[in-house]
Amino acid sequence: MSRRDLGTGLAGLLKAIGWSVAFVVVGIVVGLPLVVGLGAMVKGPAGTDWFTRPGLPQLLLQGAGLVIGFGLATVLIGRKALGRTWEELRWRTPQPTAAWIGRGLALGAAAAGGAMVLGLAAAGARWSTTTGSPLDWARATFLTGGALALPALSEELLFRGLPLVLLAGVVGRRPAVVVTAVAFGFSHWTNPGITALGIVNISLAGVLLGTAFFAPGGIWTAWGAHLGWNLTLAALAAPVSGLPLAIPAIAYAPGGPTWVSGGGFGPEGGLLATVMILAATAVAAKWITKDGETT
């Protein structure tokens, strides 16, 4: 397979955008029917309506369908049509994958947990116990992590996958990270309770994940950070981008004001999350510099 060079300047940018659009179209054309089909298999003809109500089964099946769709789009567009190697796509890296997934998980978890802990003093947030045992909490957290893993991966394939690689090759890493991060933020504008600050924070999270993507662990570092953030919020009983996920034995009251704590949207809607996302981005940037790469 031959490598297709996109060139530079406006022509190169238009080609990168065009191939990125083709990638998204293939991913959606393949992924969405799979999502609908999986829903119909589980819930019958009403399966499409079932997906409008957030929950672990819905997240799992949505993620599965879209991972297959965007995974196939990566092969068809990135590998076959454009001749990019797995190394260029940042799926395969010289560093141990598991170690960098772990680093990403730890970074995302620290940022999310830090935002909630800051809320104890800055917003009067509180945790309380509810019905359920620690074992119930552990089981639910494990199942929630499994359900969140595929949606996080599907979003990484879409926003930090081939489009980011192509744009970075034409305009440079930093502008490409910003553009895909803004798209990532606005993709959440229909989430329940979304606010302007919520979109800003999710866009900043996109910058964090785009920075992690160019760390030595590639897309797997970004996926780990994405999953670490989402799972920590859920495990500590906070909504994830406005989506409440039931966890036994623990309840979280975010306190206020909303612009500080995030309120019912979850920490992503508050200024405390802004602080922690920026701090985590600085850490991820050091990973790149340390390993001889530059953003």
N, C-alpha and C positions, 0 to 999 in steps of 0.2 A: 504494500500500500504506500502510495506516495504522499508526501506532506504538502498540503496546499498552503502557500504563504498568502496572507491577507494583504500584505503591503502596509504602507504608512499613510499618514495624512487623512484627509476627508474620505478618500476612496477606501482606505483600509478600515476606517471607522464604520462606514456604511456597510461594508462586507461583514464586519464583526457583528453589527446589529442585525443584519439580515440572517446570518447563520444562527444567531441567538434566538431570533424569532422562530426560525425553523425548528430549533431544538425544543422550544416551549410548545409549539404546535404538536410535534410528534409526541412529546411527553403527555400532553393533555388528551390527544386523540387515542392514545393507547391506555393511559392511566384512568381516565374518567369512566369509560365503559367497564373497566375492571372493578372500580369502586362500586358502581351501580350494580354490577353483577354479583359482587360479593354481598352487598346489602340485600339483594333479592334472594340469594341463597339462604341467608340467615333469617330474614324477616318476611320473605315472600314479596308479592307485588308492591307492598307499602314500604319496601326497603329504602327508596329514595327519601321518603319523608323521615324515616328513622335517622338519617344522617344529619338532619337539621337540629337534633337534640344532642348536645355534647355529652360524651360519656366514654369510658374506656374501650368498649367494643367498637364504637364508631371511629374513635381515633386510630385504633389498631388497623381496622380494615381500610380506612382512608389512606393511612400511611403505606400499607402494603401495596395497594393499587398504584399509588403515585410513585413509590420507589421503583416498582417494575417499569412504569411508564417512562420516568426520567432516566432510569438506568439503561433501558433500551435506546432511548434518544441519545444518550452519551455514546453508546457503541456505534449507532448508525451515523450520527452527525460528527461527533468528536473523533472517533477512531476510523470509521470507514470513509466518510466523505472528506474529512480534513486531515486525516493521517496523523493525529496527535497521539503521542505515546501515553501510556499510563503514568509515566513519570511527569510528563508535561501537564497532564490532567490532575496531577497531585493525588492520584489514588494510590500510587506506589512510590514509596520514598525510601531513602537509604537508612532512615532511623527506624527502630522497632515500633510497629504500629500500636501494639497494646500499650506501651509506655506512654505514647503521645495521646492516645485516647484517655488514659488515666490523668495525664496533665490537664487535658481539656476539661474532663469531668470535675477535677478539683478546682480549676479556675472558675468555671461556671457556678459550681456549688458555693464557693467562697463569696462570689459577688452577690448571688441571690440571698444567701444566709446573712451576709453582712448588711445588706439593705434592710432586712427585716429586724435584725438586732439593733441597728441604729434607730429604728422606729420605736423601740422601747423608751428611749430617752427623748427623742426629737418629736415624736408624735403621740406618745402615750399608748402605744400598741401593747397588746397583752395576749398571752396564750392562756388557755384554760383546758381542763380535762373534760371529756365527754364520755358517752357510752362506748365501751370497748376496752380491750386489754392491750398492753404493749405488743403482744404477739399478733393481735388483730392489726395493729398499726404497721408492724413489720411486713405482714403478709400483703396488706393493701399497698404499701409503698413499693414492694417488689413487683406486684402486678401493674401498678401505675407506671413504673419505670419501663416495663416491657411494652405497655401500650403507647408510651410517649416516644420510644426509641425510633420507630419507623416514621412517624410524622416529622420528627426532627431531621432524620436522614433525608427524607423527601425534600424538605425545604433547603437543606444544604446542597443537594444535587441541583436544585433549581436556581438558587441565588448565589451559591459559592462554588458551583460546578463549572461546566463548560462556558457559560456566558462570562463569568469573571475571568477565566483564563484568556478568552478571546479578547475581551476589552482591555485587559492588562497588557496584552501583547501589542496593542496599538497605541493606547494612551498612557500606559504606565500603571503600576499597581495602585498607588494612592487614589487617583481619580476613579479607577475602576471599582475599587472598594467602596468609595463614597456613592457612586451611581447605583450599584447593586444594593447598597444598604438602604438608600432612600426608597428604592422599589420594594425592598423587604418590609420597610416600615409601613408604606401605604397599602401593602397587601393585607394588612390587618385592620383596615379602616372600618370593616363591617363587624368586627368583634363586639360583643356586648359591652356597653359602658365605655367605649373608646373615647379618649380625650386627645386634644392637641399634644399635650405633654406625653401621653402614651405613645402616639405615633413618633414623636421625637425620640423617646427612649428606645423604642423598638428599632428605629433607624440607627441609633447609636449602638445598639446591640448588634446590628448588622455590620457596623464598622469593627466591633470587637471580633465577630466571627470571621469577617474577611481578613483581619489581621492574623487570626489563628490559622486560617487557611494557608497562609504563606509561611507559617512556622514549619519546622522540619517534618512534622507529622501530617502535613497536608490536610486534605478534607476530613481526615479522621480526628485531627485535633479540633477542628471547627465543630464537627458532630459531637464530640465529647463535651465541649463547652456549652453547646446548645442544649444537650440533654441534661447536663449538670445543672444548668440554670432552671430549666422547666421542672425537673424532678424535685429539686430542693424546695421550690415554691410549693409544689403540690404536697410534698411530704410534710411541710410545716403548715399545711392547711390554708394556704393563700391561693387565690385564683391565679391561673396562668393565662396572661393576656386576656383577662376578662372571663375566662372559662373556669367555673368552679368544679373541682373534682373532689368528691367525698372521700375523706380519710377518717377512719374511726379513732377514738381515744383522744383527739386533740382538736381544739378550735382556735381560731386566730381572729382577734379584733384589731384592725389596722390603726385605729385612732385617727387623728386629724391634725391639721386640715388635710383635705384630699390631695392638694398639690404637693404636699410633703410626703404623705404616706402612700398615696395611690388609691386609697379608699377601696370601693368595691371592685375596681378593675384589677386590683392586685398591685404589688410594689412597682410594676412597670409603669404605672400611671403617676408616680411621685418623684420628687426631686432626690430623695435618698437613693433611688435606683440609678439616677443619673450619675451621682457621685461614684457609686460602686462600679458601674459599667465603664466609666472613664478610667478608674484605677485598674480594672482588669485589662483594659485595652493596653495600658502602659506596660503591664506585665507581659502580655502576649507580644508586644513590639520588641521587648528585650530578648525574647526567645529567638526572634528572627536575627537580630543583630549579633547575638552570642554565637550563632551557628554560621556566621559569615554571609548571610543574605541581607539584602536591604529592601525596604519597602519603597 
